[in-house]
Structure formats: structure tokens, C-alpha cells
Amino acid sequence: GESDDVRWAFYAVYDGHGGRQAVDFCEARFHSVIQDELRTVRPRAGAAPSDEAIGEAFTRAFKRMDDQLRLLGAWRCGCTATVVLARRTATALRLHVANVGDSRSIV
């Protein structure tokens, strides 16, 4: 399982178009949505999720955000996103990078 010296960090860049509504919404909520999704993929209490499970959590989180923006009526604006989930242990740093839209990253 994961020990107490494991640290997680979340970083994101949102690039809006057509207004700030989508960017502001994602900035305020995406980190919580991905955290919720990660809680659902842990194989057992305290264990680290697999790389595949983290990728699936990102996919579900992006979908949830899209659905929530649609419910808000944010039809005339949107945003791209590049997000990084970092997991540091005593011996390693693992980065999980995801994007949606035409945003890209170089690691």
C-alpha cells in the first residue's frame, strides 16, 4: 500500500475561448472532480491506482466537467485543458499528463 510519505499534486492550464465562464468553472472544480474519480479507482485501501486506472479517471473527469458545463448553459464558451497529476514517493516521481482540446504539453 501507499505510505504516509506519498504526496500527490495537481497542476492545470486552462485556455478559454468565447469568454471566461468555462475556465473559471474548471479552475474552481476540476481538481475536486479528478480527486473524486481517483477515489473510485483505488484497488484497496491505501494502495496506489494503476496507470491505466488514472487514465480512465481523467477521461471520466473530463466527461463530467463537459456535462456540468452543458448543464450551466455554457454553449458560447469553452476551454482546452492540460493537466498534470504528480505522485511523489520517497524513491520516485510519477507524472500523469492529460489534455483535452488543442492544448498540448512538453514534459
SULPE-V897001 format. One record per backbone hydrogen bond with DSSP energy under -1.0 kcal/mol. NH is the residue of the N-H (numbers start at 1). CO is the residue of the C=O. Records with the same first field share a line. If there is no record, write none. Layout:
NH: CO, CO
This chain:
2: 46
6: 3
7: 88
9: 86
11: 84
13: 82
15: 80
17: 78
24: 20
25: 21
26: 22
27: 23
28: 24
29: 25
30: 26
33: 29
34: 30
35: 31
36: 32
37: 33
38: 34
39: 35
41: 38
47: 44
54: 50
55: 51
56: 52
57: 53
58: 54
59: 55
60: 56
61: 57
62: 58
63: 59
64: 60
65: 61
66: 62
67: 63
68: 64
69: 65
70: 66
71: 67
72: 68
73: 70
74: 69
75: 73
78: 17
80: 15
81: 100
82: 13
83: 98
84: 11
85: 96
86: 9
87: 94
88: 7
89: 92
94: 87
96: 85
98: 83
100: 81
